[in-house]
Amino acid sequence: MDGIVQDIAVGTKRGSDELLSACATNGPYIMSNSTPSANGNDSKKFKGENRISGIMPSRVIHIRKLPNDITEAEVISLGLPFGKVTNLLMLKGKNQAFIEMNTEEAANTMVSYYGTVTPYLRSHPVYIQYSNHKELKTDNSPNQARAQAALQAVNAVQSANMAIAGTGVPDSAVNLTGQSPVLRIIVENLFYPVTLDVLHQIFSKFGTVLKIITFTKNNQFQALLQYADGSSAQHAKLALDGQNIYNACCTLRIDFSKLTSLNVKYNNDKSRDYTRPDLPSGDSQPTLDQTMAAFGLSVPGVHGALAPLGMPSAAAAAAAAASRMGIPGFASAANAVLLVSNLNPERVTPQCLFILFGVYGDVQRVKILFNKKENALVQMFDCTQAQLAMSHLNGQRLHGKAMRVTMSKHQTVQLPREGQEDQGLTKDYSSSPLHRFKKPGSKNFQNIFPPSATLHLSNIPPSVTEEDLKMLFSTTTGMVKAFKFFQKDRKMALIQMSSVEEAIQALIDLHNHDLGENHHLRVSFSKSTI
């Protein structure tokens, strides 16, 4: 075979087939329990697929399922963010490779990172595992000359970068393509919210995303995103520049940044260093570990699968966004109809579901099932809004019962035929004036939050006092714990109920309540506390 690897333990030489066999018996590193297709159709070939115990860390990493036209430099780029790559063995005929890191700690960090984020090369997922071998010993055959030449070139550039930086491994991957690995992203026509997680999931399809920083500048949502290598950044720019994340809105404008590395201080909803889960959150934001726990590593790997019920809104939005953009490997989310169950049949009405679900999108139709009034169908404007509502409202308590919200098998809610008995259980709200998001670019998209005990009130007339509002909310829905007008704008206020369930009921009862003087109260959930 082309590559000969020496067995360190016994001093004999073994061919690449035997080397691969040894790796198979060791069993690959498990990517994630929630990405069932992470290793594709190799589950039968690699019988150790589901074993995680007994895997011994090694400086040598085995990489599988490489694209046919992959270059040595691109394979090396997988290891560069984590340390120095000291050796490389390419097995192009088998679409596999081995790289050796300078320390076992660097290899551990690399395998741990790719255990939560599937690496991509040229839009193809590749799979990472430890090798049985503690080091690589390659021969000087002509077929390995290119690999060694690429490795020497990368090390030369890496050493130069280290000298410029003063010490340590360069923070960014070596610029193997002459392009910066950092992209500057501007989102135009921001109709739906675009979060850090949405960007990560979309851009990860073109390479390993190391860091993201999001911010607003000149009233535009922008981001800086750092890949492991310049070729991934170049590929992503070519594929995504000018594309819409959602239909006819949220257009991506992408350029190469002058920066070659990003300095991320906090892991929160505004910035993230995916190679440093130990960073503090800052500003009381969730840490990366907490985010991953909430996220459940739940990006489905099976094309056509629906997102899990526990998927947070950002992940749901990302799945829907990627599906709309035609990026493979994300959840297909074509259905906009939700099944809502475990309702209180004595109190639930189409109007209350319209108001509640309308916090997360424009509800088109609501149908309470005639023979099973504890169940209802809610049709949202599109699949993105449906997943947003599902992720926020599933498990929330309404009228004393915890709602269950799932995707329905129905594609639309049918209106009753003329003369059909319905008892007013089916309502069409497509022309309702109460839709929160009917205006393109509405700021309401930037203020979508999970249900909370604190409500945001707006459109308050000057004559209405704090006592008026506290009396209104306490007499209709529950106990008011706190209240505060906005200092700069007394048309808005925060009011805190004694529980999330009471706040949900207050929103249903009092959104659009007539306060006089041609002012109708607007109520939404707030992320703030009083």
C-alpha positions in Angstrom: 0.0 0.0 0.0 1.0 3.6 -0.4 1.4 4.4 3.3 3.4 2.2 5.6 2.9 2.8 9.3 5.3 1.3 11.9 3.7 -0.4 14.9 5.4 1.3 17.8 4.7 -1.5 20.2 6.4 -4.4 18.3 8.6 -2.5 15.8 7.0 -4.1 12.7 5.6 -2.3 9.6 2.0 -2.6 8.6 0.1 -1.5 5.5 -2.8 1.0 5.5 -5.4 -1.8 5.3 -4.2 -3.2 8.6 -4.0 0.3 10.0 -7.6 1.0 9.2 -8.6 -2.4 10.7 -6.9 -1.5 13.9 -8.8 1.8 14.0 -12.1 0.0 13.4 -11.6 -2.3 16.4 -10.8 0.6 18.5 -14.2 2.2 17.6 -14.7 5.8 16.5 -15.3 8.7 18.7 -19.0 9.2 19.2 -20.1 12.6 17.6 -23.3 13.0 19.5 -26.2 10.9 20.7 -28.6 13.3 19.0 -27.1 13.2 15.5 -28.0 9.6 14.6 -26.6 9.9 11.1 -23.3 11.4 12.1 -21.4 8.3 10.7 -23.7 7.7 7.7 -23.8 4.2 6.4 -20.6 3.1 8.2 -22.4 1.8 11.3 -22.1 -1.8 10.1 -18.5 -1.5 9.0 -17.4 0.2 12.2 -19.0 -2.1 14.7 -17.6 0.0 17.6 -19.8 2.8 16.6 -21.8 3.0 19.8 -19.0 2.3 22.2 -17.4 5.2 24.0 -15.8 3.4 26.9 -12.4 2.0 26.2 -11.4 4.6 23.6 -7.8 5.6 24.4 -6.8 9.1 23.5 -3.9 9.4 21.0 -2.0 12.1 19.2 -3.0 10.4 16.0 -6.4 11.3 14.6 -8.3 9.2 12.0 -10.4 11.2 9.5 -13.0 9.4 7.3 -15.4 10.2 4.4 -13.2 12.8 2.8 -14.3 14.2 -0.6 -12.5 12.7 -3.6 -10.7 15.9 -4.6 -9.6 17.0 -1.1 -6.2 18.5 -0.8 -3.6 17.9 1.9 -3.8 21.5 3.1 -7.5 21.2 3.7 -7.1 18.1 5.8 -4.3 19.8 7.8 -6.6 22.8 8.4 -8.8 20.6 10.6 -6.1 20.3 13.2 -4.5 23.8 13.0 -6.9 25.6 15.4 -6.0 23.1 18.1 -2.2 22.9 17.9 0.7 22.0 15.6 0.2 19.1 13.1 3.4 17.1 13.1 2.6 14.4 10.5 0.1 13.4 7.8 -0.8 10.2 6.0 -3.2 10.6 3.1 -5.2 7.5 1.9 -7.0 9.1 -1.0 -8.1 5.8 -2.5 -10.0 5.1 0.7 -11.1 8.8 1.2 -9.4 8.7 4.6 -6.4 10.3 6.3 -4.4 10.3 9.5 -3.0 13.4 11.1 -0.7 13.5 14.1 -0.9 16.4 16.6 2.1 17.6 18.6 0.6 16.8 21.9 -2.1 14.5 23.2 -3.8 17.5 24.8 -4.2 19.1 21.4 -5.7 15.9 20.0 -8.1 15.7 22.9 -9.3 19.2 22.4 -9.7 18.6 18.6 -11.7 15.4 19.1 -13.8 16.9 21.9 -14.6 19.9 19.7 -15.6 17.8 16.7 -17.7 15.7 19.0 -20.1 18.5 19.2 -19.7 20.2 15.8 -19.5 18.0 12.8 -16.6 19.3 10.6 -17.3 19.9 6.9 -14.8 20.1 4.0 -16.2 21.2 0.6 -19.7 20.9 2.0 -19.2 17.3 2.9 -19.3 16.1 6.5 -16.1 14.3 7.6 -15.8 12.1 10.7 -13.1 12.2 13.4 -11.9 9.5 15.7 -8.8 8.5 17.7 -6.4 6.1 16.2 -4.9 3.1 18.0 -1.5 4.3 17.1 0.3 6.7 19.4 2.3 8.3 16.6 2.6 8.2 12.8 5.7 6.9 11.0 5.3 7.4 7.2 7.8 6.3 4.6 9.4 8.4 1.9 7.4 7.0 -1.0 6.6 9.4 -3.8 2.9 9.1 -3.1 3.5 10.7 0.3 5.7 13.5 -1.0 2.8 15.9 -1.6 1.5 15.3 2.0 4.9 16.0 3.5 5.5 19.1 1.3 2.1 20.5 2.3 2.9 19.8 6.0 6.3 21.5 5.7 4.7 24.6 4.0 2.0 24.9 6.6 4.5 24.6 9.5 6.7 27.3 7.9 3.8 29.7 7.7 2.7 28.7 11.2 6.2 29.3 12.6 6.2 32.7 11.0 2.9 33.6 12.5 4.1 32.5 15.9 7.1 34.7 15.6 4.9 37.7 14.7 2.5 37.0 17.6 5.4 36.5 20.0 4.4 33.2 21.5 2.1 30.3 21.3 0.1 28.7 18.5 -1.6 31.2 16.1 -5.2 31.9 17.1 -6.4 31.5 13.6 -5.8 28.8 11.0 -2.9 29.3 8.6 -4.2 31.2 5.6 -3.8 28.5 3.0 -5.8 30.1 0.2 -4.5 33.7 0.5 -8.0 34.7 1.9 -8.8 35.7 5.5 -10.7 33.0 7.4 -12.9 35.7 8.9 -16.0 36.8 7.1 -18.0 40.0 7.7 -21.7 39.4 7.3 -24.4 42.0 7.0 -28.1 40.9 7.1 -30.3 43.2 5.0 -34.1 43.4 5.1 -34.2 41.9 8.6 -37.8 40.6 8.7 -37.2 37.6 11.0 -34.7 37.5 13.9 -31.3 36.2 13.0 -29.3 34.8 15.9 -25.8 33.6 16.5 -27.1 30.0 16.4 -28.8 30.5 13.1 -25.6 31.8 11.6 -23.6 29.0 13.1 -25.8 26.2 11.8 -25.9 27.7 8.2 -22.2 28.5 7.9 -21.1 25.3 9.5 -22.2 23.5 6.3 -19.1 25.0 4.6 -16.4 24.4 7.1 -15.5 24.4 10.8 -16.8 27.6 12.5 -14.5 28.6 15.3 -15.8 32.0 16.5 -18.7 34.4 15.9 -19.3 37.9 17.1 -22.7 39.6 16.4 -23.5 43.3 16.7 -25.6 46.1 15.3 -23.9 48.9 13.3 -25.6 51.7 11.4 -28.9 50.1 12.2 -27.8 46.9 10.5 -27.4 43.5 12.1 -23.9 42.3 11.4 -21.5 39.5 12.3 -17.9 38.5 12.2 -17.4 34.8 11.7 -14.1 32.9 11.8 -13.5 29.6 10.0 -10.7 27.2 10.7 -9.3 28.0 7.2 -9.5 30.5 4.4 -10.8 27.9 1.9 -13.9 27.4 4.0 -14.5 31.1 4.2 -14.1 31.4 0.4 -16.5 28.6 -0.2 -19.1 30.0 2.1 -18.9 33.4 0.6 -19.4 32.0 -2.9 -22.3 29.9 -1.9 -24.2 32.3 0.5 -23.5 35.9 -0.6 -26.7 37.4 -1.8 -28.9 34.5 -0.6 -32.0 35.0 1.5 -32.1 33.1 4.8 -35.9 33.3 4.7 -38.2 33.8 1.7 -37.7 37.2 0.3 -36.0 38.6 3.4 -32.9 38.5 5.6 -30.5 38.8 2.7 -26.8 37.9 3.4 -24.1 40.3 2.2 -20.7 38.7 2.8 -17.2 40.1 2.4 -13.8 39.0 3.6 -12.7 40.8 6.8 -9.4 42.5 7.2 -9.0 40.6 10.4 -7.4 37.2 10.5 -8.5 36.2 14.0 -11.3 37.2 16.4 -10.8 37.8 20.1 -13.9 36.5 21.9 -14.1 37.3 25.6 -17.6 35.8 26.4 -19.7 32.9 25.4 -23.3 34.2 25.2 -26.0 35.0 22.7 -23.9 37.8 21.1 -20.5 36.1 20.8 -19.1 32.6 21.0 -15.7 30.9 20.9 -16.6 27.2 20.1 -13.0 26.1 20.9 -13.2 27.6 24.4 -16.3 26.3 26.3 -14.6 27.6 29.5 -15.1 31.3 28.8 -17.4 33.3 31.1 -20.8 34.3 29.9 -20.7 37.9 31.0 -23.9 40.0 31.4 -25.7 37.0 33.0 -26.0 35.3 29.6 -26.0 31.5 29.4 -22.6 29.8 29.1 -21.8 27.6 26.1 -22.2 24.5 28.2 -25.7 25.6 29.2 -26.5 26.6 25.7 -25.3 23.2 24.4 -27.4 21.5 27.1 -30.5 23.5 26.1 -29.7 22.9 22.5 -29.3 19.2 23.2 -26.9 18.9 20.2 -30.2 18.5 18.4 -29.5 19.5 14.8 -31.1 16.5 13.1 -28.8 14.7 10.7 -31.5 12.8 8.8 -32.9 14.8 5.9 -36.6 15.2 6.2 -36.7 14.7 10.0 -38.6 17.3 12.1 -36.8 19.2 14.7 -37.2 17.8 18.3 -39.9 19.4 20.5 -37.3 20.7 22.9 -35.4 22.6 20.1 -35.0 26.3 21.1 -36.3 28.9 18.8 -32.9 29.8 17.4 -32.3 26.2 16.4 -35.8 25.9 15.0 -35.3 29.0 13.0 -31.9 27.8 11.8 -33.4 24.5 10.7 -36.2 26.2 8.8 -33.8 28.7 7.3 -31.3 26.1 6.1 -34.2 24.1 4.6 -35.4 27.1 2.7 -31.9 27.7 1.4 -31.6 24.2 0.2 -28.7 23.3 2.5 -28.8 19.5 3.1 -28.8 17.9 6.5 -31.2 20.2 8.2 -34.7 19.5 9.4 -37.4 19.8 6.7 -40.0 22.1 8.1 -42.7 22.6 5.4 -45.7 22.4 7.7 -47.2 25.5 9.4 -50.0 23.7 11.3 -49.6 22.9 15.0 -51.5 20.3 17.1 -52.1 21.7 20.5 -53.3 19.1 23.1 -54.1 18.8 26.8 -56.2 21.9 26.7 -58.9 22.7 29.2 -62.1 22.1 27.1 -64.3 24.1 29.4 -62.2 27.3 29.0 -60.3 27.2 25.7 -61.6 29.2 22.8 -60.2 29.9 19.3 -59.7 33.5 20.3 -57.5 32.8 23.3 -55.3 30.5 21.1 -55.2 33.2 18.4 -53.9 35.8 20.9 -51.4 33.5 22.6 -49.9 31.9 19.5 -50.0 35.3 17.8 -47.1 36.4 20.0 -44.8 34.2 17.8 -46.3 34.7 14.4 -49.4 35.6 12.4 -52.1 33.0 13.1 -54.2 32.2 10.1 -56.8 29.8 11.4 -57.7 28.0 14.6 -59.8 24.9 15.0 -60.9 23.2 18.2 -61.7 19.6 17.4 -65.4 19.0 17.6 -65.3 15.5 19.3 -62.0 16.1 21.2 -62.2 19.6 22.6 -59.0 19.2 24.6 -57.2 19.3 21.2 -56.9 22.1 18.6 -55.2 22.9 15.4 -53.4 26.3 14.9 -52.2 27.3 11.5 -49.4 29.8 11.4 -48.3 32.0 8.5 -45.3 29.8 7.7 -43.3 26.9 9.0 -40.7 29.2 10.7 -43.4 30.8 12.8 -44.9 27.4 13.6 -41.6 26.1 14.9 -41.0 29.3 16.8 -44.4 29.0 18.6 -43.9 25.3 19.2 -40.5 25.8 20.8 -41.7 28.6 23.2 -45.2 27.3 24.1 -44.8 23.5 24.4 -45.1 22.7 28.1 -46.5 26.1 29.2 -49.5 26.1 31.4 -52.8 27.5 30.2 -56.0 27.3 32.3 -54.3 25.0 34.8 -53.0 22.5 32.3 -49.6 22.0 30.6 -50.1 22.4 26.8 -48.5 20.0 24.4 -47.6 21.6 21.1 -46.4 19.4 18.2 -46.3 19.6 14.4 -49.6 18.4 12.9 -49.9 15.9 10.1 -52.3 18.3 8.4 -51.0 20.9 5.9 -53.9 23.3 6.4 -56.9 23.9 8.7 -60.1 23.3 6.7 -63.0 25.7 7.2 -66.4 24.1 7.9 -68.5 23.5 4.8 -71.7 25.5 4.5 -74.4 24.0 6.7 -71.9 21.9 8.6 -72.3 22.0 12.4 -69.2 23.7 14.0 -70.4 25.5 17.1 -68.0 28.3 16.4 -65.0 26.1 17.0 -63.2 27.0 13.7 -62.2 30.6 13.0 -60.3 32.3 10.1 -58.0 35.0 11.3 -56.1 35.6 8.0 -57.6 39.2 7.7 -57.3 40.1 11.4 -56.1 43.6 12.2 -54.4 42.1 15.3 -51.5 40.4 13.5 -48.2 41.6 15.1 -46.0 40.9 12.1 -47.9 41.8 9.0 -45.6 44.8 8.3 -42.4 43.8 6.5 -39.4 44.6 8.7 -41.6 45.0 11.8 -39.5 45.7 15.0 -41.8 43.1 16.7 -39.6 40.4 15.2 -36.7 41.7 17.3 -38.8 41.5 20.5 -39.9 37.8 20.6 -39.2 36.2 23.9 -40.3 33.1 25.8 -43.3 33.3 28.2 -42.3 35.1 31.4 -43.9 36.5 34.5 -43.0 40.0 33.3 -45.1 41.6 30.5 -44.3 44.6 28.3 -47.2 47.0 27.9 -47.4 49.7 25.2 -49.8 52.2 23.6 -50.8 53.5 27.0 -52.7 56.8 26.9 -51.4 59.7 29.1 -54.5 59.7 31.3 -54.0 56.1 32.5 -52.1 55.8 35.7 -50.0 53.1 37.4 -52.9 52.3 39.8 -55.3 52.0 36.8 -53.2 49.4 35.2 -52.4 47.5 38.4 -56.1 47.4 39.2 -56.9 46.2 35.6 -54.5 43.3 35.7 -55.1 42.2 39.3 -58.9 42.1 39.0 -58.9 40.1 35.7 -56.1 37.7 35.9 -54.1 37.4 39.2 -51.7 39.2 41.5 -49.5 42.0 40.4 -46.1 41.9 42.1 -44.4 44.9 40.5 -45.0 47.7 38.0 -42.7 50.3 36.3 -43.3 52.9 33.7 -40.5 53.5 31.2 -38.7 56.7 32.2 -38.3 58.2 28.7 -41.7 57.0 27.3 -44.7 56.7 29.6 -46.6 55.1 26.7 -44.8 51.9 27.8 -44.4 50.0 31.0 -43.4 46.6 32.6 -45.8 44.7 34.9 -44.8 41.6 36.8 -47.4 38.9 37.6 -46.9 36.3 40.4 -46.3 33.5 37.9 -45.7 32.8 34.2 -49.2 31.1 34.0 -50.8 34.3 35.3 -48.9 36.4 32.8 -50.0 34.1 29.9 -53.6 34.6 31.0 -53.2 38.3 31.4 -51.8 38.6 27.9 -54.7 36.6 26.5 -57.3 38.6 28.4 -55.9 42.1 28.0 -54.0 42.3 24.7 -55.9 44.9 22.6 -57.9 46.0 25.6 -59.6 49.3 25.0 -58.1 51.9 27.4 -60.0 54.8 25.9 -58.8 57.8 23.9 -58.6 55.5 20.8 -55.8 53.5 22.5 -55.8 49.7 22.6 -53.3 48.1 25.0 -50.5 46.0 23.4 -49.2 43.2 25.6 -46.2 41.0 25.0 -43.7 38.9 27.0 -40.6 40.7 28.2 -37.0 39.5 28.9 -36.6 42.1 31.5 -37.4 41.9 35.2 -38.5 44.7 37.6 
